[in-house]
Amino acid sequence: MPFDPHIVDCWIFDLDNTLYPPSTRLFDQIDQRMGLFIRELLGCDEIEARRVQKLYFHDHGTTLSGLMHYHATDPYDFLGFVHDIDMAPLAAAPRLAERVAALPGRKILFTNGDDAYAAKVLAALDLSESFDAMWDIHAMAYKPKPEPAAYTGMIEALGINPETSVFVEDMARNLAPAKALGMQTVWLDLATDWGDRAKDDAAIDVVTDDVVAWLDHTIATLADPATLR
């Protein structure tokens, strides 16, 4: 069934590499900080830290979840350390802000990061006023996307009707639980190494490589009486 924006009253967006492009290499800084944290925690070399970091990410959804599971790492210590990065690569995104503001209904930020980090990113993008609510890794009780509990917890806490919601995300594997709950889904395919991992075509309604262009098309569709059912 084709994507129908007319039924949407809740627009849910991922943060990293969705609201800003991977070309900023912001996550490279976080990646390096994660490696340093693991090296200091385990007393290992850079190669072993990298192996552990990626193993935990792939097996547990986030590196943090693996560290909490195996090493009882304090999430606030970890997140504060790895998110102590330079936001200078980010720039204000006025076109994105205008399009998000034009969407009818609520706008929700759904991120495996934490609220403090997300607030800094949104401020750098000039999107601080663009979202009505945020569901972060603390709210998820450290069960990150694509864990089903991350989605059901958000739906219940924020009073979201999944059948009138759409989720926009750059990691295809994170769309399947949303689709299973009845949401429409948009995959932002940025040709990254991680974006199409565990991709399920049946869980994706729309594929785009430009979130602003998709929003332009969506807003135009909403404004066109001929598209009303």
N, C-alpha and C positions, 0 to 999 in steps of 0.2 A: 504494500500500500504506500503511495507516495506521501512525502512529508506534507503535513497540513498545518501551516502556521496559524490558521484562523481559530483552532481549538486551544491554542497554547495560552495559558495564563501564568506560567512560571518558567522562566528562562534560567537554566542552570549552567554555569561556566566553570571549567577548570581554570587554574591560574597559570602555572609554569608552562611556557612554550605554547600557550593558547592565547593569552592576552598580550604576550610579547613574543617576538620571533626568536628561534634558537640562535640566530646570528649574533645576538647580544652576548652569547656564551656565558650568561649569568650562572647557569648550572655548572659550568666548568669550575667556577670558583667554589661552589658548594661541594662539588665532587672532590676537589683538592682538600677542602677542610674536613670532609668525612674521612678521607684517607689518613690525614694527620691525627684526627681523633682516635682512629682505630690503632694506629701505630703507637700512640702514647698509652692507650688502654691495654693493649696486648703485649707491648714491648717487642714488636716485630718489625721487619723491614718493609719497605714500600711495596715490594712485589706481593708479599703475603697479605698486607693490609688491603691491597687492591683485590686480591682473590676473595678475601672474607667479605669485603664491601659488596661486591657484585653477587656473590653467593646469597647473602642475606637479602639483597634487593630482589633477586629473581625468585627466591623461595618464600619470602615473607611479605612481599609487596613494597616494603621500604627497608632501607638499611637499618633504620631505627628499630623496627619491629624485631628484626633478627638480633640486634644488640640487646634489646630488652629481654628477649626469650632466652638467650644463651648467657648473658653477662649481667643481667639485672641493671642495665644502664638507666640512669635517671633521664627521662625524656626532656626535661627542661634544660639540663646541663648540655645534652647533645644538641638540641635545637638551637640553643643560644650560641653555642660554639660554631656550628656549621653555617649558621645564617649571619655570622659576623663578616659580611662581604661588602664590596664596593658596588653601590647602585648606579654609579656614573654611566655604565653602558645603556641604561634605560633612558628613554625620552618620553615626554608627554605624548599622548596618543589622542589628539582631539577628535579625529574622525571616528575612532572606536567609541569614545565617550558619547559623541552625538548619536551614534547608531544604537548603543545600548539604552540611552535615555529615551529613544523613540519607540522602544519595544513596549507593547501594552502588557501590564501585569507586573508581577514581582521578578526581581533579578537576584539570583543566589550565587555566591561563590562557593565552590566545592573543591577543597584542596587538601592534598596529603601533607602540605606544609602546616605551620602553625600560624595563629592569628597575628602575632607580632611581626613575623616575616611578611605575611601577606599584606599587612597594613603598610609596610615600607615599600613594597612593590607597587601597590595601588597608588600611593602618594607620588612615587616617581613617574608613574604613567598618567598622573592627574585623573585618576579614576576613584578617588576616595569616596566620592558621593554617588557612585554609580550602582552600588549594590545595596539591597535591602537587608540582607543577612549573609552570614558566612558559616560554613560547616567545615571545621578544620580538624587536624589530627587529634587534638585534645578532645574535641566533641565526639570524635569517633571512638574514644577510649582506646586509641592506638591500634585499631583494627582498620587499616587503610583500604582505599580503593585498590583492587577490585573485590575486597571482602564484602559479601552481601550485607552484613550488619552495618557497614558504613552508609549504605543507601537507605536501608529501612529505618535506621536511627534518625537520619536527616528527615525523611518523609514524615515520621511520627512527630518529631520535635517541632518541625516548622509547619506542620499542617499542609503538606504538599499532596496534591492529587497527581500521581504519576501519569495518569491517562491524559492529563492536560498540561504536561510538562515536556520540555526538551532539554537534553543534556549535550553540551558541546565540549569536546575533549580531544587532545592530540594523541593519546595512547589508546589504541583500538581495544585492547583487552579490558579497559575500564568501562566500555560501553555495554558489554554483554549483561551485567547485572541490572543496569538501568533499563535495558530493553525487556528483560525478563519480568520486570515490575510494571511494564506498560508504558514507559516513556518513549518518546521519539528521540532519535539520536543523530548527532552530527559528528563525523570523524574529520578532524583537521589533519589531513595527510601532508606532513611536512618533509617527507622522504628522509626521516631520521632513522638511525639504527634501531631505535627502541619503539618507534611509533606503531609498526605493524606486527609486533610480536604477539602471538596468540590471537590474531585477528579472526573474527567470526563475521563473515559477510552478512549473515542473516540478522545480526544484531545492529547493523548500520543502515540508517535510512538515507543519509546524505553524506557525500564525500566532497570536501572542498580543500583547497590549499591556501585559502585566503579568508580569514574570518570576517574582515570588513566587507569584502565583496559578497560573501554569503549573507551578511546582515543587510547590505544594500538590496539584494534580490528579495530577501524575506520581507523587508519593509515595503518595497514596491508591490509585492504580491498582496500584502495586507491592505494596501491602499487602492487596489484595483477591484472595483465591484464585480467585474466579470469572473473573479476567482472565488467569490462567495458560493458556498454550496446551498 
